[in-house]
Amino acid sequence: FTIKDGELFALLGVNGAGKTTTIRMLSCLCTPSSGKAFIYGNDISKNKAAAKKLLNISPQETAVAKNLTVRENLMFIAGIYGSDKKSAAEKTDRIIDSLSMQEIASDKAGILSGGWQRRLSIAMALITEPSVLFLDEPTLGLDVLARRELWNVISGLKGKTTIILTTHYLEEAEALSDRIAVMTDGELRICGTADEIKSRMSCDTFEDAFIKIAERKF
């Protein structure tokens, strides 16, 4: 299957379905044992270096330098990826503005709420200007208000970069995604819009459709 340029594509499945392994392979963190995948034409096995330049990942475990400010975290990552000081500052300002982080730009990352830390983690992935962004459980552990705020951030990224999202929140996938794929036992079982999946499973709700797929009752 093909993920379209600028699409927000959700990858769903129960624990052990193979989502994390798939994301690790697609983000070049481990080598596929079989099959092929391409990032904008670059084979992730044969042209790993070229593929890695086009992507970044915001991991499930928030990875921020807690003793640095939000701005310093972003400047640091931009520098690691080759930006000079002026360019890093410009990119940092753009990201802070685009993700509405002005009020916490000078705060140490370690004192931020979980929601702000997740937003910073996404900003740190975006500052490298990836063509493909992997979001691994971006709202895990957040309260309902923080989750909805992050939904707005993610929605604002649609069409600007290709996003591959993993989540256990079915309503999140249904609300945010252009298309959804569901995995069971390491295999992709179905792919389509939420409405298409509900129709194909003859279900009124996406949750019922997901359960039917997960239990392989189709």
Secondary structure, DSSP 8 states (H G I E B T S, - for coil): ----TT-EEEEE-STTSSHHHHHHHHTTSS--SSS--EETTEETTTSHHHHHTTEEEE-SS----TTSBHHHHHHHHHHHTT--HHHHHHHHHHHHHHTT-GGGTTSBGGGS-HHHHHHHHHHHHHTT--SEEEEESTTTT--HHHHHHHHHHHHHHBTTBEEEEE-S-HHHHHHH-SEEEEEETTEEEEEE-HHHHHHHTT-SSHHHHHHHHHTT--
